[in-house]
Amino acid sequence: MVKPQLDSLVDWAQVTSSIITGDQAAFETYYNHYFEPMLKMAKRLSGFSTEDCLDLVHDAMLKAGKGMRPIADSRSLDAWTRAVIQSVCLDRLRKKTRESSFIRKQFESGVTENQGSLGAEDDEARIAWIESSVENLPADLRQLFSWRFRLGWSLKAIGRQLGISTGAVDGRVRRAIEKLREQAIQEFGDEF
């Protein structure tokens, strides 16, 4: 995980101690040193796309910045950094598993309430389609869906996060849902 040519030049005890005090330059040193190794590890551990792995590295860097402790040598810092990215990847994989299960349960309960199922194979195809379609949304819409439907954020909270009005958030969500609905009807017909 280390870049050996830099190890002898960096005083990691000083860098990690400075990160704790909020030193931006020290964090940049850590970031520049560990970004690529963290990205490679995220790809290997998660199997996600590069875009999703960049999100994982971002989350791991935030976690590292907030949880940094004084670490004197590069080996210990490597091990600690590895543990941080592993933890973030594992958390994301667990979250995806929970979300898939939640989506499946929501879909199955909706089908049962609305006249029954067309068949287990049809249900599975629809569930897979929904999961895939949401996953293939542009990154900004995926994030919006995650905040709204997975985390349950209010439109106001999302608006504050994005720096836009509540009405703009509502409009984006509604347009994305309508686009998915249109695609679903094209894929499965009116019974979707």
C-alpha positions in Angstrom: 0.0 0.0 0.0 2.9 2.4 0.5 4.9 4.3 -2.1 8.4 3.4 -0.9 10.2 6.4 -2.5 8.2 8.8 -0.4 8.3 6.9 2.9 11.8 8.1 3.9 10.9 11.7 3.1 7.7 11.9 5.2 7.5 12.3 8.9 4.3 10.4 9.5 4.2 11.2 13.2 4.2 14.9 12.4 1.7 14.5 9.5 -0.8 12.5 11.5 -0.5 14.8 14.5 -1.1 17.8 12.3 -4.1 16.2 10.7 -5.7 15.9 14.1 -5.3 19.6 14.6 -6.9 20.3 11.3 -3.8 21.1 9.2 -5.0 21.1 5.6 -1.5 20.7 4.2 -0.9 17.6 6.3 -4.1 16.1 5.2 -3.2 16.8 1.6 0.1 14.9 2.1 -1.8 11.9 3.5 -4.4 12.2 0.7 -1.8 12.3 -2.1 0.1 9.4 -0.6 -2.9 7.1 -0.1 -5.4 8.0 -2.8 -4.3 5.6 -5.5 -3.7 2.6 -3.1 -7.1 3.2 -1.5 -8.8 3.3 -5.0 -7.1 0.0 -6.0 -8.1 -1.6 -2.8 -11.7 -0.3 -3.1 -12.0 -1.8 -6.6 -10.6 -5.1 -5.5 -12.7 -5.4 -2.4 -16.0 -4.1 -3.7 -16.0 -5.0 -7.4 -17.8 -1.7 -8.0 -17.4 0.7 -10.9 -14.6 3.2 -10.8 -17.1 6.0 -10.1 -18.5 4.1 -7.1 -15.0 3.3 -5.9 -14.2 7.0 -6.0 -17.2 7.5 -3.7 -15.8 4.8 -1.4 -12.4 6.5 -1.3 -14.0 9.8 -0.6 -15.9 8.3 2.3 -12.7 6.6 3.6 -10.8 9.9 3.4 -13.4 11.6 5.4 -13.4 8.8 7.9 -9.6 8.9 8.1 -9.6 12.7 8.6 -12.1 12.5 11.4 -10.6 9.5 13.1 -6.9 10.1 12.6 -4.7 9.4 15.6 -0.9 9.9 15.9 0.9 7.2 14.1 4.7 7.2 13.9 5.6 4.8 11.2 4.5 4.1 7.7 3.8 0.4 8.3 1.3 1.2 11.1 -0.3 4.0 9.0 -0.6 1.6 6.1 -2.4 -1.0 8.3 -4.6 1.7 9.8 -5.5 3.1 6.3 -6.2 -0.4 5.0 -8.6 -1.0 7.9 -10.4 2.3 7.1 -11.0 1.5 3.4 -11.9 -2.1 4.3 -14.5 -0.8 6.8 -16.0 1.6 4.3 -16.2 -1.0 1.6 -17.8 -3.5 4.0 -20.3 -1.0 5.2 -21.3 -0.1 1.6 -21.6 -3.8 0.6 -23.8 -4.4 3.7 -25.9 -1.3 2.8 -26.4 -2.5 -0.8 -27.5 -5.9 0.5 -30.0 -4.3 2.9 -31.3 -1.9 0.2 -31.8 -4.8 -2.3 -33.7 -6.7 0.3 -35.8 -3.6 1.2 -36.6 -2.9 -2.5 -37.5 -6.6 -3.1 -39.8 -6.6 0.0 -41.4 -3.3 -1.0 -42.0 -4.5 -4.5 -43.4 -7.9 -3.4 -45.8 -6.3 -0.9 -47.0 -3.8 -3.5 -47.6 -6.6 -6.0 -49.6 -8.6 -3.5 -51.7 -5.7 -2.5 -52.4 -4.7 -6.1 -54.1 -7.8 -7.5 -51.4 -10.4 -7.0 -48.3 -11.4 -8.8 -48.0 -12.2 -12.5 -45.6 -15.0 -11.5 -42.4 -15.4 -9.6 -40.2 -15.1 -12.7 -41.9 -11.9 -13.8 -41.5 -10.5 -10.3 -37.8 -11.3 -10.2 -37.3 -9.7 -13.6 -39.1 -6.5 -12.5 -37.1 -6.4 -9.3 -33.8 -6.9 -11.1 -34.9 -4.2 -13.6 -35.7 -1.7 -10.9 -32.4 -2.3 -9.1 -30.4 -2.0 -12.3 -32.3 1.1 -13.5 -31.7 2.9 -10.2 -28.1 1.8 -10.2 -27.7 3.1 -13.8 -29.1 6.6 -13.1 -26.6 9.4 -13.3 -24.5 9.9 -10.1 -26.4 13.0 -9.0 -29.8 11.3 -9.4 -28.6 8.1 -7.7 -27.4 10.3 -4.7 -30.8 12.1 -4.7 -32.7 8.8 -4.7 -30.4 7.4 -1.9 -31.0 10.5 0.3 -34.7 10.5 -0.4 -35.8 6.9 -0.5 -33.0 4.9 1.3 -32.1 7.3 4.0 -35.5 9.0 4.3 -34.2 12.6 4.1 -36.8 15.3 3.8 -36.9 17.5 0.6 -35.8 20.4 2.8 -32.7 18.6 4.1 -31.8 17.5 0.5 -32.3 21.1 -0.7 -30.0 22.4 2.1 -27.4 19.8 1.2 -27.5 20.7 -2.5 -28.1 24.5 -2.0 -31.3 24.5 -4.0 -35.0 25.0 -3.1 -37.3 22.3 -1.8 -39.4 22.7 -5.0 -36.4 22.1 -7.2 -35.6 18.9 -5.3 -39.2 17.7 -5.6 -39.1 18.4 -9.3 -35.9 16.5 -9.9 -37.2 13.5 -7.9 -40.6 13.5 -9.7 -39.0 13.8 -13.2 -36.6 10.9 -12.4 -39.5 8.7 -11.1 -41.6 9.5 -14.2 -38.7 8.7 -16.5 -38.2 5.3 -14.7 -42.0 4.7 -14.9 -42.0 5.4 -18.7 -39.0 3.0 -19.2 -40.8 0.4 -17.1 -43.9 0.6 -19.2 -41.8 0.2 -22.3 -40.0 -2.8 -20.8 -43.0 -4.6 -19.2 -46.1 -3.1 -20.6 -49.0 -1.5 -18.8 -49.2 -4.1 -16.0 -46.0 -2.8 -14.5 
